[in-house]
């Protein structure tokens, strides 16, 4: 398991990506300080990408060695969020699989950079982390913008991805009026970043949350308020401008699409439309969930993923359950 303060160094990276320099700001704390252990995810490990960039992640080994292993699952949080989003889900998934939950660049305890927050930039970080950890292939689980990052990994390096799980995501947010409104608001953030009203609107889609969800939502909100304004603005505009539909349509990777049944941003209608562009897909709802099924109903979310990955699973390609 991961130990706080350990550093995995990517020896193949000899120079810093152009334009990536630290942002001079007192908050958040520099990532080279030991990150505080997450009560459910555990201690984070620091991965040194370059002298100026570090990523933090948690690596949870499979707990149940009596069941067939489902390989490695990499959890990619939504833009503006952090690996905190996956607390309850990771604890359920690592019963049968190794689970890696990373903070994307600019998020959580990972380094804040002056630029370069596109999904393609973040996808490159995912590949570097997999290389350093010796993971040849993995299941990528992406929520919202993290789903776009997963798609970029899959289209750029399909041999590294065994399965895709995309939650409330799409190949582009260009035609999504709600998302475009969020992007316009993020572009006007001051130095403080997202305000309380934005975060409430971003997170709250009216779902009836189960016991424990409010606490998980509170922790997620803390991470979102700590995300720099530039990260919100650059990542959201990238999602609106992105269009990877043609590349995704050519993938030969088993793909599971999920969304909360009460998600009004990228919910059931959006997922049905997205599924039409994929050659191999399963579309299922997460009952009683809004924008973040990992917050509202992690048990059903993890259960669906487990069924999808199991050789004896009951979720098969071209199964539409909406």
VOGU-3710 file (C-alpha; in Angstrom, 3 decimals, decimal comma):
1> xxxxxxxxxx> 0,000/0,000/0,000  0,991/3,578/-0,444  3,069/5,327/2,200  2,921/9,098/2,572  6,105/10,834/1,519  7,416/8,085/-0,781  8,378/9,364/-4,219  8,181/7,353/-7,420  10,423/9,044/-9,964  9,828/8,664/-13,685
11> xxxxxxxxxx> 13,410/8,207/-14,886  12,442/8,556/-18,518  11,348/12,148/-18,016  14,429/14,326/-18,283  12,983/17,797/-18,715  9,965/19,827/-17,731  7,094/20,216/-20,227  7,223/23,708/-21,757  5,373/26,377/-19,847  4,850/24,313/-16,701
21> xxxxxxxxxx> 6,179/26,319/-13,770  4,887/26,538/-10,204  2,233/29,095/-9,432  3,386/31,397/-6,627  0,553/31,238/-4,107  0,326/30,486/-0,404  -2,594/28,080/-0,835  -2,854/25,161/-1,212  0,163/23,774/0,635  3,052/22,613/-1,600
31> xxxxxxxxxx> 2,561/19,028/-2,666  6,025/17,971/-1,507  4,764/18,249/2,053  3,296/14,981/3,305  -0,394/14,900/2,253  -2,891/14,294/5,027  -4,140/10,673/4,963  -7,691/10,295/3,673  -9,784/8,429/6,286  -11,037/5,925/3,700
41> xxxxxxxxxx> -8,504/6,050/0,875  -5,496/6,000/3,204  -2,136/7,702/2,789  -1,161/9,222/-0,551  2,076/8,658/-2,424  3,893/11,424/-4,292  4,796/10,708/-7,919  7,449/13,050/-9,297  6,727/13,809/-12,956  9,440/16,463/-13,179
51> xxxxxxxxxx> 11,237/18,937/-10,931  8,224/21,237/-11,162  5,368/18,746/-11,183  4,228/16,153/-8,711  1,087/14,047/-8,704  -0,444/12,394/-5,655  -2,258/9,090/-5,719  -3,434/6,268/-3,476  -2,674/2,662/-4,390  -4,930/0,067/-2,735
61> xxxxxxxxxx> -4,131/-3,637/-3,235  -6,952/-6,125/-3,677  -8,157/-7,341/-0,252  -9,900/-10,560/-1,296  -7,362/-12,888/-2,881  -9,821/-15,810/-3,033  -11,814/-14,239/-5,864  -10,576/-13,900/-9,441  -8,681/-10,627/-9,754  -10,044/-7,961/-12,074
71> xxxxxxxxxx> -6,680/-6,400/-12,757  -6,030/-2,759/-11,909  -8,711/-0,064/-11,766  -7,666/3,586/-12,104  -10,187/6,134/-10,791  -10,185/9,560/-12,475  -12,194/12,263/-10,721  -14,192/15,072/-12,324  -12,669/18,434/-13,206  -12,535/20,709/-10,163
81> xxxxxxxxxx> -12,716/17,716/-7,830  -10,122/15,396/-6,252  -9,619/11,725/-5,460  -11,756/12,399/-2,362  -14,677/11,880/-4,741  -13,930/8,133/-4,767  -13,683/7,427/-1,027  -16,576/5,001/-0,622  -16,343/3,558/-4,144  -12,638/2,722/-3,837
91> xxxxxxxxxx> -13,232/0,935/-0,546  -15,771/-1,320/-2,289  -13,826/-1,904/-5,505  -10,561/-2,881/-3,859  -12,214/-5,933/-2,354  -11,511/-7,709/-5,643  -9,134/-5,451/-7,568  -6,128/-3,208/-7,145  -7,418/0,371/-7,124  -5,426/3,512/-7,919
101> xxxxxxxxxx> -7,098/6,864/-7,216  -5,060/9,834/-8,426  -5,357/13,585/-8,072  -5,230/15,038/-11,572  -2,786/17,899/-12,120  -3,909/21,062/-10,361  -6,349/19,138/-8,171  -6,239/17,744/-4,654  -2,649/17,503/-3,404  -1,087/17,473/-6,890
111> xxxxxxxxxx> 1,020/20,402/-8,078  -0,557/23,629/-9,296  0,956/24,676/-12,616  0,799/27,906/-14,585  -0,884/26,242/-17,554  -1,716/23,088/-19,412  -4,930/21,679/-17,962  -6,423/20,028/-21,026  -7,713/16,470/-20,904  -4,823/15,509/-23,196
121> xxxxxxxxxx> -2,276/16,918/-20,712  -3,906/14,958/-17,902  -4,041/11,798/-20,019  -0,280/12,036/-20,440  0,074/12,106/-16,654  -2,028/8,943/-16,368  0,242/7,094/-18,798  3,353/8,245/-16,925  1,894/7,014/-13,645  1,001/3,633/-15,146
131> xxxxxxxxxx> 4,543/3,340/-16,523  6,091/4,136/-13,161  3,866/1,650/-11,310  4,510/-1,074/-13,897  0,853/-1,334/-14,931  0,627/-2,526/-18,539  -3,177/-2,388/-18,855  -5,899/-1,062/-16,612  -9,602/-0,397/-16,384  -10,117/3,362/-16,466
141> xxxxxxxxxx> -13,094/4,724/-14,515  -13,731/8,391/-15,225  -16,381/10,716/-13,803  -17,406/13,795/-15,795  -14,214/15,449/-17,017  -12,260/12,457/-15,733  -14,209/10,433/-18,286  -12,855/12,690/-21,033  -9,331/12,109/-19,682  -9,984/8,344/-19,795
151> xxxxxxxxxx> -11,116/8,635/-23,406  -7,925/10,500/-24,329  -5,850/7,717/-22,778  -7,884/5,081/-24,609  -7,733/6,743/-28,022  -4,042/7,617/-27,726  -2,868/4,333/-26,154  -5,635/1,749/-26,609  -3,276/-1,106/-25,718  -3,053/0,298/-22,177
161> xxxxxxxxxx> -6,813/0,118/-21,510  -8,691/-3,141/-20,935  -12,092/-1,578/-20,114  -13,624/1,890/-19,980  -16,204/3,015/-17,421  -17,532/6,524/-18,114  -19,831/8,132/-15,551  -21,829/11,204/-16,529  -19,351/11,921/-19,288  -19,257/12,490/-23,034
171> xxxxxxxxxx> -16,794/12,942/-25,891  -17,564/16,672/-25,804  -19,669/19,147/-23,849  -20,008/21,426/-26,873  -23,752/20,875/-27,201  -24,525/20,811/-23,484  -26,080/24,138/-22,449  -25,752/23,433/-18,700  -22,073/22,650/-19,026  -21,480/25,677/-21,222
181> xxxxxxxxxx> -23,042/27,840/-18,509  -20,685/26,346/-15,922  -17,763/27,057/-18,236  -18,767/30,716/-18,622  -19,055/31,095/-14,851  -15,661/29,469/-14,287  -14,073/31,865/-16,776  -15,095/34,773/-14,515  -13,748/33,300/-11,254  -11,486/35,602/-9,309
191> xxxxxxxxxx> -8,368/34,487/-7,489  -10,455/32,778/-4,807  -11,888/30,255/-7,274  -15,326/28,637/-7,136  -17,770/30,270/-4,739  -20,370/28,495/-2,624  -23,217/29,152/-5,046  -21,305/27,665/-7,972  -20,355/24,567/-5,992  -23,927/23,997/-4,785
201> xxxxxxxxxx> -25,266/24,303/-8,326  -22,479/22,142/-9,751  -23,050/19,341/-7,210  -26,764/19,429/-6,421  -29,100/17,807/-8,934  -31,884/17,004/-6,499  -31,052/13,382/-5,806  -32,336/11,705/-2,642  -29,007/10,877/-1,004  -28,408/7,760/1,083
211> xxxxxxxxxx> -26,965/7,730/4,598  -23,416/9,052/4,651  -23,689/10,862/1,332  -23,934/14,323/2,880  -20,607/13,857/4,659  -18,998/12,637/1,436  -20,455/15,632/-0,380  -19,048/17,955/2,281  -15,543/16,532/1,821  -15,895/16,848/-1,944
221> xxxxxxxxxx> -16,900/20,501/-1,554  -13,767/21,192/0,480  -11,640/19,826/-2,364  -13,561/21,846/-4,953  -13,105/25,100/-3,024  -9,373/24,382/-2,952  -9,132/24,004/-6,741  -7,489/27,097/-8,300  -9,590/29,292/-10,566  -7,272/28,668/-13,534
231> xxxxxxxxxx> -7,752/24,914/-13,221  -11,541/25,245/-13,245  -11,495/27,631/-16,203  -8,945/25,811/-18,379  -10,300/22,313/-17,831  -13,946/23,275/-18,398  -13,264/25,256/-21,557  -11,286/22,275/-22,816  -14,286/19,988/-22,293  -16,589/22,387/-24,162
241> xxxxxxxxxx> -14,148/22,702/-27,058  -13,222/19,005/-27,174  -14,612/16,645/-29,767  -13,204/13,140/-29,658  -16,354/11,460/-30,969  -14,731/10,095/-34,132  -11,752/8,671/-32,242  -13,954/7,145/-29,545  -16,251/5,582/-32,144  -13,299/3,606/-33,491
251> xxxxxxxxxx> -12,355/2,075/-30,146  -12,587/-1,675/-29,711  -12,620/-1,475/-25,910  -15,571/-2,733/-23,805  -17,234/0,370/-22,419  -19,748/0,877/-19,633  -21,703/4,130/-19,508  -23,414/5,194/-16,299  -25,093/8,312/-14,969  -27,256/9,237/-12,035
261> xxxxxxxxxx> -30,945/8,996/-12,820  -31,395/12,509/-11,363  -28,373/14,038/-13,123  -29,590/17,055/-15,109  -26,182/17,899/-16,581  -25,058/14,658/-18,231  -27,788/12,260/-17,261  -29,759/9,514/-19,032  -30,599/11,423/-22,230  -26,997/12,500/-22,699
271> xxxxxxxxxx> -25,720/8,972/-22,103  -28,125/7,448/-24,611  -26,900/9,918/-27,213  -23,270/9,219/-26,346  -23,849/5,466/-26,567  -24,939/5,776/-30,176  -21,416/6,864/-31,101  -19,822/3,804/-29,493  -19,466/0,363/-31,018  -19,341/-1,503/-27,719
281> xxxxxxxxxx> -21,383/-0,157/-24,854  -23,523/-0,865/-21,851  -25,753/1,886/-20,518  -27,119/1,684/-16,985  -28,581/4,203/-14,535  -27,505/4,665/-10,940  -30,717/4,936/-8,969  -31,201/7,770/-6,515  -28,129/9,582/-7,733  -27,351/12,992/-9,157
291> xxxxxxxxxx> -24,163/14,280/-10,723  -21,894/12,078/-8,608  -23,010/8,449/-8,172  -19,759/7,899/-6,249  -21,188/10,250/-3,623  -24,893/9,352/-3,750  -24,909/5,592/-4,361  -21,389/4,106/-4,295  -22,678/0,599/-3,586  -24,639/0,387/-6,843
301> xxxxxxxxxx> -21,851/2,111/-8,753  -19,218/-0,336/-7,515  -21,582/-3,262/-8,016  -22,172/-2,338/-11,652  -18,440/-2,023/-12,280  -17,821/-5,378/-10,656  -20,465/-7,091/-12,789  -19,088/-5,432/-15,918  -15,531/-6,635/-15,263  -16,398/-10,136/-14,091
311> xxxxxxxxxx> -16,147/-12,961/-16,654  -19,470/-14,141/-15,212  -20,903/-10,646/-15,195  -24,478/-9,843/-16,111  -23,790/-6,568/-17,905  -23,059/-7,164/-21,559  -22,358/-4,972/-24,548  -25,384/-3,412/-26,245  -27,519/-3,739/-23,093  -29,584/-0,588/-22,544
321> xx> -31,229/-0,405/-19,147  -32,646/3,127/-19,252
//
